[in-house]
Amino acid sequence: MRGEDIKAFREGRTLNQPDFAAWLNEKLGRKYDKAKISRWENGSEKIPAPVISLLLQEKIGTVTRHGPALICAAANRKGGVGKTAFTVNTATLLARHFKVLLIDADPQANATIHLGINSIEREREEKTLYYALKASVEALKSRGKNFDLSDYIVTTESGLDVIPSGMRLGDAEAELQSQSSGDCALRECLDGGARQSYDFIFVDTPPHFGMLARNALTAANTVAIPCQTEMLSVAGVEFLLENLDMIRRRANPGVSVLGILPTMFNARLTQDQASLDDIRNLFGAKLRVFGPIPRATVYAQAVAAGRAALEAVPDAPGYEVYQAVADALIQERARMPEVMAHVA
């Protein structure tokens, strides 16, 4: 969000700068003044994360009822590019004002571990995505059998709902492959009620294009592509776009690409800058390329603490980019016909 966006929001509510400051102070418990608002609007001072978060929410009004959900899959054919960090932080950011579900569809359970959830314990209790998919398939086959996705959900301290992963999820690759509609299992699982209960659903995917990744892309409304600023990660984007074209032809013609999110960027390294230029040159004409997320120790520290970085440090390096992604997702959801019908 830029200074002109804040000014447009303020003027849209016919507020002068002092009145706008007073409105923010009432909402956020701060002590902003006219001079502070002026500096934000002219770009001479960074806009605080809580202000941006509030204004993004106010753009579409107060959420009085939830659903239907915009489903966003985070994907890249290259591993270790920041998919999990993207998923965890963006979902946590939106969970401040919306009802959000994060599904960990990677057998490595990185998102589960990142959020401090005990994957092994959830496996023992048979409360991971593997068992949710299995129960959903069985319920569809028997038709009369009840299936409740909430049985598999963990709610974090930040209010984010999570369906954890575990090592057993790797078995789902072969099991889904043997089913006639195995690539639709996740979509059918969510159609049982979750799609109408949440505003946003995020799916963290494995890097290889197996049945779990296909399920995520088949269920998704849009796909975000985190891409580390290095050559192999850029190549992974090209392969993913080819896979996505196949998904459109076979199962999900309406799935869009939200954009590419450059990650782990070090502005002091010429290699990183060259890779960022490559991303923009190769894909910028057809796809939105967000600003880069810098490499910062706060993200690794957050994993060790079992929290999202933007929960622990709201103004963490790169938070402006995550806010831009959140804004794009809010706008994408607002364009969904089902949401427009709710507003009407």
C-alpha positions as CSV (number, residue, x, y, z in Angstrom):
1,M,0.0,0.0,0.0
2,R,1.3,3.4,-1.0
3,G,0.8,6.9,0.2
4,E,-1.6,7.8,-2.5
5,D,-3.7,4.7,-1.6
6,I,-4.0,6.0,2.0
7,K,-4.9,9.5,0.7
8,A,-7.6,8.0,-1.6
9,F,-9.0,6.0,1.3
10,R,-9.1,9.0,3.6
11,E,-10.7,11.3,0.9
12,G,-13.2,8.6,0.1
13,R,-14.5,8.9,3.6
14,T,-14.4,12.7,3.4
15,L,-12.0,12.9,6.3
16,N,-9.3,15.5,6.7
17,Q,-5.9,14.4,8.1
18,P,-6.6,15.2,11.8
19,D,-9.9,13.4,11.7
20,F,-8.3,10.5,9.9
21,A,-5.6,10.3,12.6
22,A,-8.3,10.3,15.3
23,W,-10.2,7.5,13.5
24,L,-7.0,5.4,13.3
25,N,-6.2,6.1,17.0
26,E,-9.7,4.9,18.0
27,K,-9.4,1.7,15.9
28,L,-5.8,0.9,16.8
29,G,-5.2,2.5,20.2
30,R,-2.4,4.7,18.8
31,K,-1.4,8.4,19.0
32,Y,-1.1,9.3,15.4
33,D,-1.4,13.0,14.4
34,K,-1.8,15.1,11.2
35,A,1.9,15.4,10.6
36,K,2.3,11.6,10.7
37,I,-0.6,11.1,8.2
38,S,1.0,13.7,5.9
39,R,4.4,11.9,5.9
40,W,2.7,8.6,5.0
41,E,0.8,10.2,2.2
42,N,3.8,12.0,0.7
43,G,5.9,8.8,1.0
44,S,8.5,10.3,3.4
45,E,7.7,7.7,6.1
46,K,7.0,4.0,6.0
47,I,3.3,3.1,6.7
48,P,3.1,0.8,9.8
49,A,1.9,-2.7,9.2
50,P,-1.2,-2.4,11.6
51,V,-2.4,0.6,9.6
52,I,-2.1,-1.2,6.3
53,S,-3.8,-4.3,7.7
54,L,-6.7,-2.2,9.0
55,L,-7.2,-0.3,5.7
56,L,-7.1,-3.5,3.7
57,Q,-9.9,-4.9,5.8
58,E,-11.9,-1.7,5.6
59,K,-11.7,-1.7,1.9
60,I,-14.2,-4.5,1.6
61,G,-16.1,-3.7,4.8
62,T,-16.5,-5.6,8.1
63,V,-16.9,-9.3,7.6
64,T,-20.2,-10.3,9.2
65,R,-20.4,-13.7,7.6
66,H,-17.8,-16.0,6.2
67,G,-17.4,-17.7,2.8
68,P,-17.2,-18.5,0.1
69,A,-13.4,-19.1,0.3
70,L,-10.8,-18.1,-2.2
71,I,-8.5,-21.0,-2.3
72,C,-4.8,-20.1,-2.9
73,A,-2.2,-22.8,-3.6
74,A,1.5,-21.9,-3.1
75,A,3.5,-23.8,-5.6
76,N,6.9,-24.1,-7.4
77,R,8.5,-27.2,-8.9
78,K,11.7,-26.3,-7.0
79,G,11.9,-27.0,-3.3
80,G,13.3,-24.6,-0.7
81,V,12.1,-21.5,-2.4
82,G,10.0,-20.0,0.4
83,K,6.6,-21.6,-0.3
84,T,6.0,-22.4,3.4
85,A,7.1,-19.0,4.6
86,F,4.8,-17.4,2.1
87,T,1.8,-19.6,3.1
88,V,2.3,-19.3,6.8
89,N,2.9,-15.5,6.8
90,T,0.2,-14.5,4.3
91,A,-2.4,-16.8,6.0
92,T,-1.5,-15.4,9.4
93,L,-1.7,-11.8,8.1
94,L,-5.2,-12.3,6.7
95,A,-6.4,-14.2,9.8
96,R,-6.2,-11.0,11.7
97,H,-9.5,-10.0,10.0
98,F,-10.8,-13.0,8.1
99,K,-11.5,-16.6,8.8
100,V,-8.6,-18.5,7.2
101,L,-7.7,-22.2,6.9
102,L,-4.1,-23.4,6.1
103,I,-3.8,-26.9,4.7
104,D,-0.3,-28.5,4.8
105,A,-0.3,-30.7,1.7
106,D,3.4,-31.5,1.9
107,P,4.5,-34.8,3.6
108,Q,7.5,-33.0,5.0
109,A,5.1,-31.0,7.2
110,N,7.1,-27.8,7.1
111,A,4.1,-25.5,7.6
112,T,2.9,-27.7,10.5
113,I,6.2,-27.6,12.2
114,H,6.6,-23.9,11.4
115,L,3.4,-23.2,13.4
116,G,4.5,-25.2,16.4
117,I,2.1,-28.1,15.8
118,N,3.3,-31.5,16.8
119,S,3.1,-33.5,13.6
120,I,4.0,-36.9,15.2
121,E,1.3,-36.5,17.9
122,R,-1.3,-35.6,15.3
123,E,-0.4,-38.7,13.3
124,R,-0.9,-40.8,16.4
125,E,-4.3,-39.3,16.8
126,E,-5.1,-39.8,13.1
127,K,-5.8,-36.1,12.8
128,T,-3.8,-35.0,9.8
129,L,-4.6,-34.2,6.2
130,Y,-4.0,-37.9,5.2
131,Y,-6.8,-39.1,7.5
132,A,-9.1,-36.2,6.4
133,L,-8.7,-37.1,2.8
134,K,-9.3,-40.8,3.6
135,A,-12.4,-40.0,5.6
136,S,-13.8,-37.7,2.9
137,V,-13.3,-40.3,0.2
138,E,-15.0,-43.0,2.3
139,A,-17.9,-40.6,3.1
140,L,-18.4,-39.9,-0.6
141,K,-18.4,-43.6,-1.4
142,S,-20.9,-44.6,1.3
143,R,-23.0,-41.4,0.7
144,G,-24.8,-41.7,4.0
145,K,-21.6,-41.4,6.1
146,N,-20.9,-38.1,7.8
147,F,-17.6,-36.3,7.3
148,D,-16.6,-33.3,9.5
149,L,-13.4,-31.5,8.4
150,S,-13.3,-29.6,11.7
151,D,-12.3,-32.9,13.4
152,Y,-8.8,-32.5,11.8
153,I,-8.3,-28.8,12.4
154,V,-5.9,-27.1,14.9
155,T,-6.4,-23.5,15.8
156,T,-3.2,-21.5,16.5
157,E,-2.9,-18.7,19.0
158,S,-3.1,-16.2,16.1
159,G,-6.6,-17.5,15.2
160,L,-5.4,-19.3,12.1
161,D,-7.0,-22.8,11.5
162,V,-4.6,-25.5,10.3
163,I,-5.0,-29.0,8.9
164,P,-1.6,-30.5,9.7
165,S,0.5,-32.8,7.7
166,G,2.6,-35.8,8.6
167,M,4.9,-38.5,7.1
168,R,1.9,-40.7,6.4
169,L,0.7,-38.2,3.8
170,G,3.3,-39.6,1.4
171,D,1.2,-42.8,1.2
172,A,-1.6,-40.7,-0.3
173,E,0.4,-40.3,-3.6
174,A,-0.1,-43.9,-4.5
175,E,-3.5,-44.3,-3.0
176,L,-4.9,-41.3,-4.9
177,Q,-3.3,-42.5,-8.1
178,S,-5.3,-45.7,-7.9
179,Q,-8.6,-43.8,-7.6
180,S,-10.5,-42.7,-10.7
181,S,-11.0,-39.2,-9.5
182,G,-7.9,-39.1,-7.2
183,D,-6.8,-35.6,-8.4
184,C,-10.2,-34.2,-7.1
185,A,-10.0,-35.6,-3.6
186,L,-9.0,-32.3,-1.9
187,R,-11.6,-30.3,-3.9
188,E,-14.3,-32.7,-2.9
189,C,-13.1,-32.7,0.7
190,L,-13.4,-28.9,0.8
191,D,-16.7,-28.8,-1.0
192,G,-18.2,-30.6,2.1
193,G,-18.5,-27.3,3.9
194,A,-15.1,-25.7,4.4
195,R,-15.4,-23.7,1.2
196,Q,-18.5,-22.0,2.6
197,S,-17.1,-21.6,6.1
198,Y,-13.8,-19.7,5.4
199,D,-12.9,-16.5,3.6
200,F,-9.5,-17.8,2.5
201,I,-8.0,-21.3,2.3
202,F,-4.2,-21.7,1.7
203,V,-2.6,-24.9,0.5
204,D,1.1,-25.5,1.0
205,T,2.3,-27.9,-1.7
206,P,5.2,-30.3,-2.2
207,P,7.7,-29.4,-5.0
208,H,7.2,-32.4,-7.2
209,F,4.2,-32.6,-9.5
210,G,2.6,-35.7,-7.9
211,M,-1.0,-36.3,-6.9
212,L,-0.9,-34.0,-3.9
213,A,0.3,-31.1,-5.9
214,R,-2.3,-31.9,-8.6
215,N,-5.0,-32.0,-5.9
216,A,-4.0,-28.5,-4.7
217,L,-4.0,-27.0,-8.2
218,T,-7.3,-28.7,-9.0
219,A,-8.9,-27.3,-5.9
220,A,-7.4,-23.8,-6.2
221,N,-9.0,-20.6,-7.5
222,T,-5.5,-19.0,-7.8
223,V,-1.9,-20.0,-7.5
224,A,0.9,-17.9,-5.9
225,I,4.4,-18.8,-7.0
226,P,7.2,-18.1,-4.5
227,C,10.5,-18.0,-6.4
228,Q,13.9,-17.7,-4.8
229,T,16.2,-15.3,-6.6
230,E,18.4,-18.0,-8.1
231,M,18.5,-19.8,-11.4
232,L,17.1,-23.2,-10.5
233,S,14.1,-21.7,-8.8
234,V,13.4,-19.6,-11.9
235,A,13.4,-22.8,-14.0
236,G,11.0,-24.3,-11.5
237,V,8.5,-21.6,-12.4
238,E,8.6,-22.5,-16.1
239,F,7.9,-26.1,-15.3
240,L,5.0,-25.2,-13.0
241,L,3.4,-23.0,-15.6
242,E,3.4,-25.9,-18.0
243,N,1.8,-28.2,-15.3
244,L,-0.8,-25.5,-14.6
245,D,-1.8,-25.4,-18.3
246,M,-2.4,-29.2,-18.1
247,I,-4.5,-28.7,-15.0
248,R,-6.6,-26.1,-16.8
249,R,-7.2,-28.4,-19.7
250,R,-8.1,-31.4,-17.7
251,A,-9.7,-30.4,-14.4
252,N,-9.7,-26.7,-13.4
253,P,-10.1,-24.3,-16.3
254,G,-10.7,-21.2,-14.1
255,V,-7.5,-21.4,-12.0
256,S,-5.5,-18.2,-12.3
257,V,-1.9,-17.1,-11.3
258,L,-2.0,-14.5,-8.6
259,G,1.7,-13.7,-9.3
260,I,5.3,-14.5,-8.7
261,L,6.8,-13.6,-5.3
262,P,10.6,-13.3,-5.4
263,T,12.1,-14.6,-2.1
264,M,15.3,-14.8,-0.1
265,F,16.6,-11.7,-1.9
266,N,19.9,-10.2,-0.9
267,A,20.3,-6.8,-2.6
268,R,24.1,-6.9,-2.1
269,L,24.6,-10.0,-4.2
270,T,24.8,-9.4,-8.0
271,Q,23.6,-13.0,-8.5
272,D,20.3,-12.2,-6.7
273,Q,19.8,-9.0,-8.6
274,A,20.5,-10.8,-11.9
275,S,17.9,-13.5,-11.0
276,L,15.4,-10.9,-10.0
277,D,15.9,-9.2,-13.3
278,D,15.5,-12.6,-15.0
279,I,12.2,-13.2,-13.2
280,R,10.9,-9.8,-14.3
281,N,12.1,-10.1,-17.9
282,L,10.9,-13.7,-18.4
283,F,7.5,-13.4,-16.7
284,G,6.7,-9.7,-16.1
285,A,4.9,-9.2,-19.4
286,K,2.2,-11.8,-18.6
287,L,2.3,-12.2,-14.8
288,R,2.4,-9.9,-11.8
289,V,5.8,-9.9,-10.2
290,F,5.6,-8.7,-6.6
291,G,8.5,-7.0,-4.9
292,P,11.2,-9.2,-3.4
293,I,11.1,-10.6,0.1
294,P,14.6,-10.0,1.6
295,R,16.6,-12.7,3.3
296,A,16.3,-12.0,7.0
297,T,17.1,-13.9,10.2
298,V,13.7,-13.2,11.6
299,Y,12.1,-15.8,9.3
300,A,14.4,-18.6,10.6
301,Q,14.0,-17.4,14.1
302,A,10.2,-17.6,13.7
303,V,10.4,-21.2,12.6
304,A,12.4,-22.1,15.7
305,A,9.8,-20.3,17.8
306,G,6.9,-22.1,16.1
307,R,5.3,-18.9,15.0
308,A,4.8,-16.9,11.8
309,A,7.4,-14.1,11.4
310,L,4.7,-11.5,10.9
311,E,3.0,-12.6,14.1
312,A,6.2,-12.2,16.1
313,V,7.5,-9.1,14.3
314,P,4.7,-7.3,12.4
315,D,7.2,-4.9,10.8
316,A,9.6,-7.7,9.7
317,P,11.6,-7.0,6.5
318,G,9.4,-7.7,3.6
319,Y,6.1,-7.1,5.4
320,E,5.1,-4.5,2.8
321,V,5.3,-7.2,0.1
322,Y,3.2,-9.6,2.2
323,Q,0.7,-6.8,2.6
324,A,0.6,-6.3,-1.2
325,V,0.0,-10.0,-1.7
326,A,-2.8,-9.9,0.9
327,D,-4.3,-6.9,-0.8
328,A,-4.2,-8.8,-4.2
329,L,-5.9,-11.8,-2.6
330,I,-8.6,-9.6,-1.1
331,Q,-9.3,-8.0,-4.4
332,E,-9.2,-11.4,-6.1
333,R,-11.8,-12.8,-3.7
334,A,-14.0,-9.7,-4.1
335,R,-14.2,-10.5,-7.8
336,M,-15.6,-14.0,-7.2
337,P,-19.2,-14.2,-8.4
338,E,-20.3,-15.9,-5.2
339,V,-18.8,-13.1,-3.1
340,M,-20.3,-10.4,-5.3
341,A,-23.7,-12.1,-4.8
342,H,-23.2,-12.0,-1.1
343,V,-22.4,-8.2,-1.2
344,A,-25.4,-7.6,-3.4
